[in-house]
Amino acid sequence: MTIAKIAELAGVSKATVSRVLNNSGYVAEKTRRKVMKIIEEFNFVPDSRAVNLSKSMTRTIGLVIPTTSGPFYMEVIRGIEDVLAANGYYMLLMTFEASRDKNETRKKYRSLLDEKRVDGLIVFDPEADESFVQEMANAKKPCVYLGREYPKVPIDTVSADNFTGSRLMMLHLLEHHGFRKIAFVRGPLDSYHGLERLKGYRKTLREFGIGYDENLVFCGNFTREGAEKIAKKIFAVNPEAIFASNDEMALGIIHKAKQLKIPLSKIPIIVGFDDAPWAEHINPALTTVKQPMYDIGKTAARIMMDRLSGDRSKVPMKVKLHTSIVIRESCGCLKAAFE
């Protein structure tokens, strides 16, 4: 499907189709609806030639995230959308979900800038290496990376302090509860966030003179289902507490404990990381590390708006947002029961 074909089917000129695609210039509402109906019917996605050459802006910001599943990314999306909508911008979403090769996806989202399909790009891809991010920094359009600082690369970044968040939770378990045998469920081996949270776990153990025990560290995949599969192995090492490095995995472990009908007195303390919207509503309500998910998206979008309206030669912004712990029932501080 091409612009010429759409124009033919709609009985209008190619210039009219271009004005509809770019939301620029006058087009009668009846004609606009007719053109949009054809575009939607054929699922037409314009390439760079669809952008009116006399217009330098598409009023569209690309967003690249690993997945749309789970509360974390939905909150990030919500923060971005609120700022973009307030400034008259649209969002084009791309994920890694359908790709087996992350580098191929990176080429695709780089092409969004090269082909001028978007005015800027917000990217949640903390596993991208520095050399690739440097290429993105050299692009003619602004790019904001989420989830990692990239201190050596002159590019805007917004991230949460995963390392400190992990330490805060460990301090609560070690100091307040006096636990010494704490199991840790990390994310995938290639996960930057999982690694930062593991570093916080290990450093806090050292500060308390506790040796790092690999038998207490389990590799998860940040999903409830994945955590349920390894929960028996975790219970088998008899930890006093289990620190899951995201809430989805904590939920999976709690669910498995109930499935196995483990006596209440035998269930270890279980805590998470993220503070998902449902974390306070499960039983027991989940003690967790709160990530400012909405604020990550909102801050990134504000930086993007600033870059588009001002001088891109400004020093790159490296924003790291604070994390904090939310004390609820699952750590034993408040009365709760696994029902």
Phi and psi in degrees as GROMACS dihedral restraints (atoms count N, CA, C in turn):
[ dihedral_restraints ]
;  ai    aj    ak    al  type     phi  dphi    fc
    3     4     5     6     1  -126.6    20    10
    4     5     6     7     1   168.7    20    10
    6     7     8     9     1   -61.2    20    10
    7     8     9    10     1   -39.1    20    10
    9    10    11    12     1   -61.7    20    10
   10    11    12    13     1   -41.5    20    10
   12    13    14    15     1   -67.5    20    10
   13    14    15    16     1   -40.5    20    10
   15    16    17    18     1   -61.9    20    10
   16    17    18    19     1   -42.8    20    10
   18    19    20    21     1   -61.1    20    10
   19    20    21    22     1   -41.0    20    10
   21    22    23    24     1   -64.1    20    10
   22    23    24    25     1   -46.5    20    10
   24    25    26    27     1   -65.6    20    10
   25    26    27    28     1   -34.4    20    10
   27    28    29    30     1   -85.9    20    10
   28    29    30    31     1   -13.1    20    10
   30    31    32    33     1    71.2    20    10
   31    32    33    34     1    34.2    20    10
   33    34    35    36     1  -130.6    20    10
   34    35    36    37     1   176.7    20    10
   36    37    38    39     1   -82.2    20    10
   37    38    39    40     1   162.3    20    10
   39    40    41    42     1   -63.5    20    10
   40    41    42    43     1   -33.0    20    10
   42    43    44    45     1   -62.9    20    10
   43    44    45    46     1   -36.7    20    10
   45    46    47    48     1   -66.6    20    10
   46    47    48    49     1   -43.3    20    10
   48    49    50    51     1   -59.8    20    10
   49    50    51    52     1   -41.7    20    10
   51    52    53    54     1   -61.9    20    10
   52    53    54    55     1   -40.9    20    10
   54    55    56    57     1   -65.2    20    10
   55    56    57    58     1   -37.1    20    10
   57    58    59    60     1   -65.5    20    10
   58    59    60    61     1   -45.4    20    10
   60    61    62    63     1   -62.0    20    10
   61    62    63    64     1   -36.2    20    10
   63    64    65    66     1   -95.2    20    10
   64    65    66    67     1    -2.7    20    10
   66    67    68    69     1    53.8    20    10
   67    68    69    70     1    44.2    20    10
   69    70    71    72     1  -133.4    20    10
   70    71    72    73     1   150.9    20    10
   72    73    74    75     1    72.5    20    10
   73    74    75    76     1   169.0    20    10
   75    76    77    78     1   -84.7    20    10
   76    77    78    79     1   131.1    20    10
   78    79    80    81     1  -138.9    20    10
   79    80    81    82     1   128.4    20    10
   81    82    83    84     1   -56.3    20    10
   82    83    84    85     1   140.2    20    10
   84    85    86    87     1   -57.5    20    10
   85    86    87    88     1   -39.5    20    10
   87    88    89    90     1   -62.7    20    10
   88    89    90    91     1   -41.7    20    10
   90    91    92    93     1   -67.4    20    10
   91    92    93    94     1   -41.4    20    10
   93    94    95    96     1   -60.2    20    10
   94    95    96    97     1   -44.8    20    10
   96    97    98    99     1   -64.1    20    10
   97    98    99   100     1   -38.1    20    10
   99   100   101   102     1   -63.9    20    10
  100   101   102   103     1   -45.0    20    10
  102   103   104   105     1   -65.8    20    10
  103   104   105   106     1   -43.9    20    10
  105   106   107   108     1   -64.6    20    10
  106   107   108   109     1   -34.9    20    10
  108   109   110   111     1   -62.0    20    10
  109   110   111   112     1   -41.9    20    10
  111   112   113   114     1   -68.1    20    10
  112   113   114   115     1   -42.2    20    10
  114   115   116   117     1   -59.4    20    10
  115   116   117   118     1   -45.1    20    10
  117   118   119   120     1   -70.3    20    10
  118   119   120   121     1   -37.4    20    10
  120   121   122   123     1   -61.8    20    10
  121   122   123   124     1   -38.9    20    10
  123   124   125   126     1   -97.8    20    10
  124   125   126   127     1     6.9    20    10
  126   127   128   129     1    50.6    20    10
  127   128   129   130     1    46.7    20    10
  129   130   131   132     1   -77.1    20    10
  130   131   132   133     1   128.3    20    10
  132   133   134   135     1  -117.6    20    10
  133   134   135   136     1   113.8    20    10
  135   136   137   138     1   -71.4    20    10
  136   137   138   139     1   145.6    20    10
  138   139   140   141     1   -91.4    20    10
  139   140   141   142     1  -170.6    20    10
  141   142   143   144     1   -60.1    20    10
  142   143   144   145     1   -25.8    20    10
  144   145   146   147     1   -70.5    20    10
  145   146   147   148     1   -17.9    20    10
  147   148   149   150     1   -75.9    20    10
  148   149   150   151     1   -14.8    20    10
  150   151   152   153     1   -81.0    20    10
  151   152   153   154     1   128.2    20    10
  153   154   155   156     1   -55.5    20    10
  154   155   156   157     1   121.6    20    10
  156   157   158   159     1   -65.3    20    10
  157   158   159   160     1   -21.9    20    10
  159   160   161   162     1   -82.6    20    10
  160   161   162   163     1    -3.6    20    10
  162   163   164   165     1  -117.3    20    10
  163   164   165   166     1   129.3    20    10
  165   166   167   168     1   -91.9    20    10
  166   167   168   169     1   -11.0    20    10
  168   169   170   171     1  -118.7    20    10
  169   170   171   172     1   140.9    20    10
  171   172   173   174     1   -99.5    20    10
  172   173   174   175     1   -11.9    20    10
  174   175   176   177     1    60.7    20    10
  175   176   177   178     1    29.1    20    10
  177   178   179   180     1  -130.6    20    10
  178   179   180   181     1   135.0    20    10
  180   181   182   183     1  -114.6    20    10
  181   182   183   184     1   129.1    20    10
  183   184   185   186     1   -80.9    20    10
  184   185   186   187     1   140.9    20    10
  186   187   188   189     1  -126.0    20    10
  187   188   189   190     1   125.4    20    10
  189   190   191   192     1  -115.5    20    10
  190   191   192   193     1   121.5    20    10
  192   193   194   195     1  -135.3    20    10
  193   194   195   196     1   158.2    20    10
  195   196   197   198     1   -61.8    20    10
  196   197   198   199     1   -40.4    20    10
  198   199   200   201     1  -160.9    20    10
  199   200   201   202     1   161.1    20    10
  201   202   203   204     1  -100.2    20    10
  202   203   204   205     1    -1.3    20    10
  204   205   206   207     1   -83.3    20    10
  205   206   207   208     1   151.0    20    10
  207   208   209   210     1    88.2    20    10
  208   209   210   211     1   151.7    20    10
  210   211   212   213     1   -70.8    20    10
  211   212   213   214     1   -26.9    20    10
  213   214   215   216     1   -58.7    20    10
  214   215   216   217     1   -55.2    20    10
  216   217   218   219     1   -70.1    20    10
  217   218   219   220     1   -30.9    20    10
  219   220   221   222     1   -65.9    20    10
  220   221   222   223     1   -35.9    20    10
  222   223   224   225     1   -69.4    20    10
  223   224   225   226     1   -38.3    20    10
  225   226   227   228     1   -61.5    20    10
  226   227   228   229     1   -45.8    20    10
  228   229   230   231     1   -59.2    20    10
  229   230   231   232     1   -43.5    20    10
  231   232   233   234     1   -61.3    20    10
  232   233   234   235     1   -41.4    20    10
  234   235   236   237     1   -63.4    20    10
  235   236   237   238     1   -41.2    20    10
  237   238   239   240     1   -67.4    20    10
  238   239   240   241     1   -46.4    20    10
  240   241   242   243     1   -60.6    20    10
  241   242   243   244     1   -39.4    20    10
  243   244   245   246     1   -60.9    20    10
  244   245   246   247     1   -41.7    20    10
  246   247   248   249     1   -73.1    20    10
  247   248   249   250     1   -44.1    20    10
  249   250   251   252     1   -61.7    20    10
  250   251   252   253     1   -45.3    20    10
  252   253   254   255     1   -61.5    20    10
  253   254   255   256     1   -38.7    20    10
  255   256   257   258     1   -66.7    20    10
  256   257   258   259     1   -21.2    20    10
  258   259   260   261     1  -108.1    20    10
  259   260   261   262     1    10.3    20    10
  261   262   263   264     1    74.8    20    10
  262   263   264   265     1    30.4    20    10
  264   265   266   267     1  -113.4    20    10
  265   266   267   268     1   155.1    20    10
  267   268   269   270     1  -108.4    20    10
  268   269   270   271     1   166.2    20    10
  270   271   272   273     1  -121.9    20    10
  271   272   273   274     1   134.0    20    10
  273   274   275   276     1  -109.3    20    10
  274   275   276   277     1   118.7    20    10
  276   277   278   279     1  -101.0    20    10
  277   278   279   280     1   135.0    20    10
  279   280   281   282     1  -133.6    20    10
  280   281   282   283     1   139.3    20    10
  282   283   284   285     1  -126.1    20    10
  283   284   285   286     1   168.5    20    10
  285   286   287   288     1   -90.5    20    10
  286   287   288   289     1    -1.9    20    10
  288   289   290   291     1   -58.2    20    10
  289   290   291   292     1   -41.3    20    10
  291   292   293   294     1   -88.8    20    10
  292   293   294   295     1     1.1    20    10
  294   295   296   297     1  -108.8    20    10
  295   296   297   298     1   133.6    20    10
  297   298   299   300     1   -86.5    20    10
  298   299   300   301     1   -18.1    20    10
  300   301   302   303     1  -118.7    20    10
  301   302   303   304     1   106.3    20    10
  303   304   305   306     1   -61.8    20    10
  304   305   306   307     1   -32.4    20    10
  306   307   308   309     1   -66.1    20    10
  307   308   309   310     1   -32.6    20    10
  309   310   311   312     1   -66.0    20    10
  310   311   312   313     1   -40.3    20    10
  312   313   314   315     1   -64.8    20    10
  313   314   315   316     1   -37.4    20    10
  315   316   317   318     1   -63.6    20    10
  316   317   318   319     1   -38.9    20    10
  318   319   320   321     1   -61.9    20    10
  319   320   321   322     1   -39.1    20    10
  321   322   323   324     1   -66.7    20    10
  322   323   324   325     1   -44.9    20    10
  324   325   326   327     1   -74.2    20    10
  325   326   327   328     1   -25.6    20    10
  327   328   329   330     1   -64.8    20    10
  328   329   330   331     1   -36.4    20    10
  330   331   332   333     1   -66.3    20    10
  331   332   333   334     1   -24.6    20    10
  333   334   335   336     1   -59.3    20    10
  334   335   336   337     1   -37.5    20    10
  336   337   338   339     1   -78.0    20    10
  337   338   339   340     1   -45.9    20    10
  339   340   341   342     1   -60.4    20    10
  340   341   342   343     1   -37.8    20    10
  342   343   344   345     1   -92.0    20    10
  343   344   345   346     1     6.0    20    10
  345   346   347   348     1    59.4    20    10
  346   347   348   349     1    35.2    20    10
  348   349   350   351     1   -79.0    20    10
  349   350   351   352     1   -20.7    20    10
  351   352   353   354     1  -133.2    20    10
  352   353   354   355     1   158.9    20    10
  354   355   356   357     1   -84.0    20    10
  355   356   357   358     1   -20.6    20    10
  357   358   359   360     1  -167.8    20    10
  358   359   360   361     1   170.6    20    10
  360   361   362   363     1  -135.6    20    10
  361   362   363   364     1   131.6    20    10
  363   364   365   366     1  -110.9    20    10
  364   365   366   367     1   123.6    20    10
  366   367   368   369     1  -125.7    20    10
  367   368   369   370     1   125.9    20    10
  369   370   371   372     1  -106.7    20    10
  370   371   372   373     1    87.8    20    10
  372   373   374   375     1  -146.6    20    10
  373   374   375   376     1    66.1    20    10
  375   376   377   378     1   -66.9    20    10
  376   377   378   379     1    -9.2    20    10
  378   379   380   381     1   -88.4    20    10
  379   380   381   382     1    -6.3    20    10
  381   382   383   384     1   -63.6    20    10
  382   383   384   385     1   136.9    20    10
  384   385   386   387     1   -78.9    20    10
  385   386   387   388     1   163.9    20    10
  387   388   389   390     1   -62.3    20    10
  388   389   390   391     1   -35.6    20    10
  390   391   392   393     1   -64.3    20    10
  391   392   393   394     1   -39.3    20    10
  393   394   395   396     1   -69.5    20    10
  394   395   396   397     1   -42.8    20    10
  396   397   398   399     1   -63.6    20    10
  397   398   399   400     1   -32.9    20    10
  399   400   401   402     1   -63.4    20    10
  400   401   402   403     1   -39.6    20    10
  402   403   404   405     1   -60.6    20    10
  403   404   405   406     1   -41.2    20    10
  405   406   407   408     1   -65.8    20    10
  406   407   408   409     1   -36.3    20    10
  408   409   410   411     1   -65.0    20    10
  409   410   411   412     1   -28.0    20    10
  411   412   413   414     1   -82.6    20    10
  412   413   414   415     1    -6.4    20    10
  414   415   416   417     1   -64.8    20    10
  415   416   417   418     1   156.4    20    10
  417   418   419   420     1   -77.9    20    10
  418   419   420   421     1   -12.0    20    10
  420   421   422   423     1  -114.3    20    10
  421   422   423   424     1   152.7    20    10
  423   424   425   426     1   -69.1    20    10
  424   425   426   427     1   149.6    20    10
  426   427   428   429     1  -141.5    20    10
  427   428   429   430     1   134.5    20    10
  429   430   431   432     1  -120.9    20    10
  430   431   432   433     1   126.0    20    10
  432   433   434   435     1   -99.8    20    10
  433   434   435   436     1   140.9    20    10
  435   436   437   438     1  -111.6    20    10
  436   437   438   439     1   147.6    20    10
  438   439   440   441     1    92.7    20    10
  439   440   441   442     1   -10.9    20    10
  441   442   443   444     1  -157.1    20    10
  442   443   444   445     1   145.7    20    10
  444   445   446   447     1   -81.0    20    10
  445   446   447   448     1   -36.8    20    10
  447   448   449   450     1    48.4    20    10
  448   449   450   451     1    65.0    20    10
  450   451   452   453     1   -60.7    20    10
  451   452   453   454     1   -25.9    20    10
  453   454   455   456     1   -89.4    20    10
  454   455   456   457     1    -4.1    20    10
  456   457   458   459     1  -109.2    20    10
  457   458   459   460     1   128.6    20    10
  459   460   461   462     1   -76.9    20    10
  460   461   462   463     1    73.4    20    10
  462   463   464   465     1  -142.2    20    10
  463   464   465   466     1   146.3    20    10
  465   466   467   468     1   -67.8    20    10
  466   467   468   469     1   137.3    20    10
  468   469   470   471     1  -139.1    20    10
  469   470   471   472     1   149.4    20    10
  471   472   473   474     1  -134.1    20    10
  472   473   474   475     1   126.5    20    10
  474   475   476   477     1  -145.6    20    10
  475   476   477   478     1   164.7    20    10
  477   478   479   480     1  -102.2    20    10
  478   479   480   481     1   153.5    20    10
  480   481   482   483     1   -83.3    20    10
  481   482   483   484     1    81.0    20    10
  483   484   485   486     1   -64.1    20    10
  484   485   486   487     1   -39.7    20    10
  486   487   488   489     1   -60.7    20    10
  487   488   489   490     1   -51.3    20    10
  489   490   491   492     1   -67.0    20    10
  490   491   492   493     1   -37.0    20    10
  492   493   494   495     1   -59.6    20    10
  493   494   495   496     1   -42.1    20    10
  495   496   497   498     1   -64.7    20    10
  496   497   498   499     1   -42.0    20    10
  498   499   500   501     1   -63.3    20    10
  499   500   501   502     1   -41.0    20    10
  501   502   503   504     1   -60.4    20    10
  502   503   504   505     1   -41.5    20    10
  504   505   506   507     1   -67.6    20    10
  505   506   507   508     1   -42.0    20    10
  507   508   509   510     1   -64.2    20    10
  508   509   510   511     1   -38.8    20    10
  510   511   512   513     1   -62.3    20    10
  511   512   513   514     1   -38.9    20    10
  513   514   515   516     1   -63.4    20    10
  514   515   516   517     1   -44.1    20    10
  516   517   518   519     1   -69.7    20    10
  517   518   519   520     1   -38.9    20    10
  519   520   521   522     1   -80.6    20    10
  520   521   522   523     1   -45.4    20    10
  522   523   524   525     1   -82.8    20    10
  523   524   525   526     1   -52.0    20    10
  525   526   527   528     1   -73.2    20    10
  526   527   528   529     1   -43.2    20    10
  528   529   530   531     1   -95.4    20    10
  529   530   531   532     1   -21.3    20    10
  531   532   533   534     1    77.0    20    10
  532   533   534   535     1    17.9    20    10
  534   535   536   537     1   -69.4    20    10
  535   536   537   538     1   149.3    20    10
  537   538   539   540     1  -127.9    20    10
  538   539   540   541     1   -21.4    20    10
  540   541   542   543     1  -110.3    20    10
  541   542   543   544     1    90.7    20    10
  543   544   545   546     1  -114.5    20    10
  544   545   546   547     1   117.7    20    10
  546   547   548   549     1   -80.0    20    10
  547   548   549   550     1   148.4    20    10
  549   550   551   552     1  -127.6    20    10
  550   551   552   553     1   129.7    20    10
  552   553   554   555     1  -108.2    20    10
  553   554   555   556     1   106.7    20    10
  555   556   557   558     1   -87.1    20    10
  556   557   558   559     1   174.6    20    10
  558   559   560   561     1   -87.7    20    10
  559   560   561   562     1  -167.5    20    10
  561   562   563   564     1   -57.2    20    10
  562   563   564   565     1   154.9    20    10
  564   565   566   567     1   -60.5    20    10
  565   566   567   568     1   -27.6    20    10
  567   568   569   570     1   -95.4    20    10
  568   569   570   571     1    11.0    20    10
  570   571   572   573     1   -85.2    20    10
  571   572   573   574     1   119.7    20    10
  573   574   575   576     1   -63.2    20    10
  574   575   576   577     1   -44.6    20    10
  576   577   578   579     1   -61.8    20    10
  577   578   579   580     1   -44.0    20    10
  579   580   581   582     1   -59.8    20    10
  580   581   582   583     1   -39.5    20    10
  582   583   584   585     1   -66.9    20    10
  583   584   585   586     1   -42.9    20    10
  585   586   587   588     1   -62.4    20    10
  586   587   588   589     1   -39.5    20    10
  588   589   590   591     1   -70.9    20    10
  589   590   591   592     1   -35.6    20    10
  591   592   593   594     1   -65.8    20    10
  592   593   594   595     1   -39.1    20    10
  594   595   596   597     1   -61.1    20    10
  595   596   597   598     1   -41.3    20    10
  597   598   599   600     1   -63.5    20    10
  598   599   600   601     1   -39.9    20    10
  600   601   602   603     1   -61.5    20    10
  601   602   603   604     1   -49.3    20    10
  603   604   605   606     1   -66.4    20    10
  604   605   606   607     1   -42.6    20    10
  606   607   608   609     1   -63.4    20    10
  607   608   609   610     1   -40.9    20    10
  609   610   611   612     1   -68.3    20    10
  610   611   612   613     1   -37.4    20    10
  612   613   614   615     1   -58.8    20    10
  613   614   615   616     1   -45.0    20    10
  615   616   617   618     1   -60.3    20    10
  616   617   618   619     1   -41.2    20    10
  618   619   620   621     1   -61.9    20    10
  619   620   621   622     1   -26.5    20    10
  621   622   623   624     1   -98.7    20    10
  622   623   624   625     1     8.2    20    10
  624   625   626   627     1    71.4    20    10
  625   626   627   628     1    26.0    20    10
  627   628   629   630     1  -104.9    20    10
  628   629   630   631     1   127.6    20    10
  630   631   632   633     1   -70.4    20    10
  631   632   633   634     1   149.3    20    10
  633   634   635   636     1   -78.4    20    10
  634   635   636   637     1   123.4    20    10
  636   637   638   639     1  -113.6    20    10
  637   638   639   640     1   110.2    20    10
  639   640   641   642     1   -60.9    20    10
  640   641   642   643     1   -24.6    20    10
  642   643   644   645     1   -70.4    20    10
  643   644   645   646     1   -11.9    20    10
  645   646   647   648     1  -100.7    20    10
  646   647   648   649     1     1.4    20    10
  648   649   650   651     1  -112.1    20    10
  649   650   651   652     1   127.1    20    10
  651   652   653   654     1  -123.2    20    10
  652   653   654   655     1   141.2    20    10
  654   655   656   657     1   -93.9    20    10
  655   656   657   658     1   115.0    20    10
  657   658   659   660     1  -106.6    20    10
  658   659   660   661     1  -170.2    20    10
  660   661   662   663     1  -132.5    20    10
  661   662   663   664     1    22.6    20    10
  663   664   665   666     1    67.1    20    10
  664   665   666   667     1    17.8    20    10
  666   667   668   669     1  -120.9    20    10
  667   668   669   670     1   155.5    20    10
  669   670   671   672     1   -63.2    20    10
  670   671   672   673     1   -44.3    20    10
  672   673   674   675     1   -63.3    20    10
  673   674   675   676     1   -40.9    20    10
  675   676   677   678     1   -63.5    20    10
  676   677   678   679     1   -39.5    20    10
  678   679   680   681     1   -68.5    20    10
  679   680   681   682     1   -36.8    20    10
  681   682   683   684     1   -61.6    20    10
  682   683   684   685     1   -34.4    20    10
  684   685   686   687     1   -68.5    20    10
  685   686   687   688     1   -29.7    20    10
  687   688   689   690     1  -104.1    20    10
  688   689   690   691     1     0.6    20    10
  690   691   692   693     1   -60.3    20    10
  691   692   693   694     1   -40.2    20    10
  693   694   695   696     1   -59.7    20    10
  694   695   696   697     1   -41.1    20    10
  696   697   698   699     1   -63.2    20    10
  697   698   699   700     1   -36.7    20    10
  699   700   701   702     1   -67.9    20    10
  700   701   702   703     1   -47.3    20    10
  702   703   704   705     1   -61.2    20    10
  703   704   705   706     1   -31.0    20    10
  705   706   707   708     1   -65.3    20    10
  706   707   708   709     1   -24.4    20    10
  708   709   710   711     1   -88.8    20    10
  709   710   711   712     1     2.0    20    10
  711   712   713   714     1    52.9    20    10
  712   713   714   715     1    55.5    20    10
  714   715   716   717     1   -75.2    20    10
  715   716   717   718     1   154.7    20    10
  717   718   719   720     1   -76.4    20    10
  718   719   720   721     1   -31.2    20    10
  720   721   722   723     1  -145.9    20    10
  721   722   723   724     1   153.3    20    10
  723   724   725   726     1  -123.8    20    10
  724   725   726   727     1   120.7    20    10
  726   727   728   729     1  -104.8    20    10
  727   728   729   730     1   103.2    20    10
  729   730   731   732     1   -88.5    20    10
  730   731   732   733     1   133.5    20    10
  732   733   734   735     1   -82.1    20    10
  733   734   735   736     1    11.2    20    10
  735   736   737   738     1  -157.0    20    10
  736   737   738   739     1   163.1    20    10
  738   739   740   741     1   -67.9    20    10
  739   740   741   742     1   -33.7    20    10
  741   742   743   744     1   -58.6    20    10
  742   743   744   745     1   -42.3    20    10
  744   745   746   747     1   -71.2    20    10
  745   746   747   748     1   -37.0    20    10
  747   748   749   750     1   -60.6    20    10
  748   749   750   751     1   -41.8    20    10
  750   751   752   753     1   -62.1    20    10
  751   752   753   754     1   -41.4    20    10
  753   754   755   756     1   -61.8    20    10
  754   755   756   757     1   -40.0    20    10
  756   757   758   759     1   -68.8    20    10
  757   758   759   760     1   -42.3    20    10
  759   760   761   762     1   -61.8    20    10
  760   761   762   763     1   -44.1    20    10
  762   763   764   765     1   -62.2    20    10
  763   764   765   766     1   -41.1    20    10
  765   766   767   768     1   -66.8    20    10
  766   767   768   769     1   -37.5    20    10
  768   769   770   771     1   -60.6    20    10
  769   770   771   772     1   -39.7    20    10
  771   772   773   774     1   -69.3    20    10
  772   773   774   775     1   -40.8    20    10
  774   775   776   777     1   -59.3    20    10
  775   776   777   778     1   -40.5    20    10
  777   778   779   780     1   -79.5    20    10
  778   779   780   781     1    -6.4    20    10
  780   781   782   783     1    55.2    20    10
  781   782   783   784     1    43.0    20    10
  783   784   785   786     1   -68.1    20    10
  784   785   786   787     1   131.2    20    10
  786   787   788   789     1   -55.4    20    10
  787   788   789   790     1   143.5    20    10
  789   790   791   792     1   -52.1    20    10
  790   791   792   793     1   -40.8    20    10
  792   793   794   795     1   -68.2    20    10
  793   794   795   796     1   -17.4    20    10
  795   796   797   798     1   -97.9    20    10
  796   797   798   799     1   -10.3    20    10
  798   799   800   801     1   -78.3    20    10
  799   800   801   802     1   124.0    20    10
  801   802   803   804     1   -71.4    20    10
  802   803   804   805     1   162.1    20    10
  804   805   806   807     1   -61.8    20    10
  805   806   807   808     1   137.8    20    10
  807   808   809   810     1  -128.5    20    10
  808   809   810   811     1   126.3    20    10
  810   811   812   813     1  -131.6    20    10
  811   812   813   814     1   163.7    20    10
  813   814   815   816     1  -131.7    20    10
  814   815   816   817     1  -160.6    20    10
  816   817   818   819     1  -153.3    20    10
  817   818   819   820     1   126.1    20    10
  819   820   821   822     1   134.4    20    10
  820   821   822   823     1   -41.0    20    10
  822   823   824   825     1    61.1    20    10
  823   824   825   826     1    61.4    20    10
  825   826   827   828     1   -60.3    20    10
  826   827   828   829     1   153.3    20    10
  828   829   830   831     1   -55.1    20    10
  829   830   831   832     1   -28.5    20    10
  831   832   833   834     1   -89.3    20    10
  832   833   834   835     1    -4.5    20    10
  834   835   836   837     1   -59.6    20    10
  835   836   837   838     1   -34.0    20    10
  837   838   839   840     1   -82.5    20    10
  838   839   840   841     1    -8.2    20    10
  840   841   842   843     1  -102.4    20    10
  841   842   843   844     1   -10.6    20    10
  843   844   845   846     1   -82.0    20    10
  844   845   846   847     1   170.0    20    10
  846   847   848   849     1  -121.2    20    10
  847   848   849   850     1   114.9    20    10
  849   850   851   852     1   -78.4    20    10
  850   851   852   853     1   152.6    20    10
  852   853   854   855     1   -57.5    20    10
  853   854   855   856     1   136.2    20    10
  855   856   857   858     1   -86.1    20    10
  856   857   858   859     1   124.2    20    10
  858   859   860   861     1   -75.2    20    10
  859   860   861   862     1   132.3    20    10
  861   862   863   864     1  -157.6    20    10
  862   863   864   865     1   171.0    20    10
  864   865   866   867     1   -94.0    20    10
  865   866   867   868     1   125.9    20    10
  867   868   869   870     1   -85.8    20    10
  868   869   870   871     1   121.1    20    10
  870   871   872   873     1  -100.0    20    10
  871   872   873   874     1   137.3    20    10
  873   874   875   876     1   -79.8    20    10
  874   875   876   877     1    68.4    20    10
  876   877   878   879     1   -60.9    20    10
  877   878   879   880     1   -48.3    20    10
  879   880   881   882     1   -61.3    20    10
  880   881   882   883     1   -42.9    20    10
  882   883   884   885     1   -67.1    20    10
  883   884   885   886     1   -30.4    20    10
  885   886   887   888     1   -60.3    20    10
  886   887   888   889     1   -48.7    20    10
  888   889   890   891     1   -65.1    20    10
  889   890   891   892     1   -45.2    20    10
  891   892   893   894     1   -62.3    20    10
  892   893   894   895     1   -43.8    20    10
  894   895   896   897     1   -64.3    20    10
  895   896   897   898     1   -43.2    20    10
  897   898   899   900     1   -61.0    20    10
  898   899   900   901     1   -43.5    20    10
  900   901   902   903     1   -66.4    20    10
  901   902   903   904     1   -37.2    20    10
  903   904   905   906     1   -65.4    20    10
  904   905   906   907     1   -40.8    20    10
  906   907   908   909     1   -61.4    20    10
  907   908   909   910     1   -43.0    20    10
  909   910   911   912     1   -59.8    20    10
  910   911   912   913     1   -45.5    20    10
  912   913   914   915     1   -61.2    20    10
  913   914   915   916     1   -38.5    20    10
  915   916   917   918     1   -64.6    20    10
  916   917   918   919     1   -41.6    20    10
  918   919   920   921     1   -66.0    20    10
  919   920   921   922     1   -37.8    20    10
  921   922   923   924     1   -74.1    20    10
  922   923   924   925     1   -25.6    20    10
  924   925   926   927     1  -100.5    20    10
  925   926   927   928     1    -6.2    20    10
  927   928   929   930     1  -131.2    20    10
  928   929   930   931     1  -151.2    20    10
  930   931   932   933     1   -92.0    20    10
  931   932   933   934     1   117.9    20    10
  933   934   935   936     1   -73.3    20    10
  934   935   936   937     1    -6.0    20    10
  936   937   938   939     1   -81.2    20    10
  937   938   939   940     1    -2.0    20    10
  939   940   941   942     1   -60.1    20    10
  940   941   942   943     1   153.9    20    10
  942   943   944   945     1   -59.6    20    10
  943   944   945   946     1   133.9    20    10
  945   946   947   948     1   -57.2    20    10
  946   947   948   949     1   143.6    20    10
  948   949   950   951     1   -92.6    20    10
  949   950   951   952     1   130.7    20    10
  951   952   953   954     1  -117.6    20    10
  952   953   954   955     1    92.7    20    10
  954   955   956   957     1   -99.1    20    10
  955   956   957   958     1   123.7    20    10
  957   958   959   960     1  -119.6    20    10
  958   959   960   961     1   116.3    20    10
  960   961   962   963     1   -89.9    20    10
  961   962   963   964     1   147.2    20    10
  963   964   965   966     1   -72.0    20    10
  964   965   966   967     1   148.0    20    10
  966   967   968   969     1  -112.7    20    10
  967   968   969   970     1   159.1    20    10
  969   970   971   972     1  -150.4    20    10
  970   971   972   973     1   162.4    20    10
  972   973   974   975     1   -98.9    20    10
  973   974   975   976     1   144.8    20    10
  975   976   977   978     1  -114.8    20    10
  976   977   978   979     1   114.5    20    10
  978   979   980   981     1   -86.3    20    10
  979   980   981   982     1   121.9    20    10
  981   982   983   984     1  -131.8    20    10
  982   983   984   985     1  -148.9    20    10
  984   985   986   987     1   -84.1    20    10
  985   986   987   988     1   -29.1    20    10
  987   988   989   990     1   -68.0    20    10
  988   989   990   991     1   -17.0    20    10
  990   991   992   993     1   -90.9    20    10
  991   992   993   994     1    -4.0    20    10
  993   994   995   996     1    94.4    20    10
  994   995   996   997     1    -0.8    20    10
  996   997   998   999     1   -71.7    20    10
  997   998   999  1000     1   -31.9    20    10
  999  1000  1001  1002     1  -116.5    20    10
 1000  1001  1002  1003     1   155.3    20    10
 1002  1003  1004  1005     1   -66.0    20    10
 1003  1004  1005  1006     1   132.8    20    10
 1005  1006  1007  1008     1  -155.9    20    10
 1006  1007  1008  1009     1   165.6    20    10
 1008  1009  1010  1011     1  -145.6    20    10
 1009  1010  1011  1012     1   141.3    20    10
 1011  1012  1013  1014     1   -82.1    20    10
 1012  1013  1014  1015     1   100.5    20    10
